[in-house]
Every structure is written in structure tokens, then in C-alpha cells.
Amino acid sequence: DGDLIDILVETGDFTDESEVRMVVDDVLSGYSERDCLVIRKRIDGHPAKEVALSVNESGDDGGKSMTPANVDQIYARFKHRLRPELFPAQGGDR
């Protein structure tokens, strides 16, 4: 899967990593602390199963057990929100 930010920088669409990170941080500001943790771990390339286990072991699960499917859904929604911020010409929900 790889690091999402590295992949975006490598595509040549952005001049440097800091530009991408600023947009990512802005989009993350709309998420809970737990969801930010999930998203950041997925951005860093950790598999959904590992992220879910980490959240469950930390006790920061909001009273609900985190599953790999939950992790995938949180990450998919994040990417859906991120895409129009990084690539406005391609549209998407804001």
C-alpha cells in the first residue's frame, strides 16, 4: 500500500511533502482524535488489521470494538474528502 503522502509526492503533482501534509492536516481537522490516529496509521502504510488491533489495545475505541472494515471505511471516507482538496479539477464532495 505504501505511504500515501510519499506516493502523492512521487507522482510529481506536488512540489514537496510539506505541501501535501498541509492539505492532509486541514482535512484531518474535521475528524475525531481516534479517527485521526486510524487515518495517520493507514497513511503510513499500516494494514487495516494492525490498525484495528492497535486501537482496540489502546482502549481508545470509544466503547466500540474497531474492526479492519471500520478502519477501511474511515480511511476511504478520508481519501474521498482529501481528493477534491488535492485535485480540485477532479471534483468530489467537500
C-alpha positions in Angstrom: 0.0 0.0 0.0 2.8 2.4 0.9 2.8 5.8 2.4 0.1 7.9 0.8 2.0 11.2 1.1 5.1 9.7 -0.4 3.0 8.3 -3.3 1.5 11.7 -4.0 4.8 13.4 -3.9 6.4 10.8 -6.2 3.6 11.3 -8.8 5.1 14.8 -9.4 1.8 16.5 -8.8 3.2 18.3 -5.8 6.5 20.2 -5.3 7.2 18.8 -1.9 5.9 16.8 1.0 5.1 19.8 3.2 2.5 21.0 0.6 0.7 17.7 0.8 0.9 17.5 4.6 -0.7 20.9 5.0 -3.7 19.8 3.0 -3.9 16.4 4.8 -3.7 18.2 8.2 -6.5 20.6 7.1 -8.8 17.6 6.1 -7.9 15.7 9.3 -9.0 18.7 11.4 -12.6 17.5 10.8 -12.1 14.1 12.4 -12.1 12.8 15.9 -8.8 12.1 17.7 -9.4 8.3 17.3 -10.2 8.6 13.6 -7.1 10.8 13.1 -5.0 8.1 14.6 -6.6 5.5 12.3 -6.0 7.6 9.3 -2.5 8.6 10.1 -1.5 4.9 10.6 -3.1 4.0 7.3 -1.3 6.9 5.6 1.9 5.5 7.0 1.1 2.2 5.3 0.0 0.1 8.3 -2.6 -2.6 7.3 -6.2 -2.2 8.5 -6.0 -5.3 10.7 -2.9 -4.0 12.5 -4.6 -0.5 12.9 -7.8 -2.0 14.3 -5.8 -4.2 16.8 -3.8 -1.1 17.9 -6.9 1.0 18.5 -8.6 -1.9 20.4 -5.4 -2.5 22.6 -5.1 1.3 23.4 -8.6 1.4 24.8 -9.3 4.5 22.6 -12.1 2.8 20.8 -15.0 4.9 22.1 -16.6 1.9 23.7 -16.9 0.0 20.4 -14.5 -2.6 19.1 -12.7 -1.4 15.9 -12.6 -3.9 13.0 -10.5 -3.8 9.9 -13.6 -3.0 8.0 -14.2 0.1 10.2 -10.6 1.1 9.5 -11.0 0.7 5.8 -14.3 2.7 5.9 -12.7 5.6 7.9 -9.7 5.7 5.5 -11.9 5.5 2.4 -14.0 8.5 3.6 -10.9 10.4 4.4 -9.5 9.8 0.9 -12.8 10.8 -0.6 -12.6 14.1 1.3 -9.0 14.6 0.6 -9.2 14.1 -3.2 -11.0 17.3 -4.1 -8.7 19.3 -1.8 -5.6 18.0 -3.6 -7.1 17.8 -7.1 -9.9 20.5 -7.3 -10.3 19.9 -11.1 -11.4 16.3 -10.5 -14.3 17.3 -8.2 -15.8 15.3 -5.4 -17.5 16.1 -2.1 -16.3 18.8 0.1 
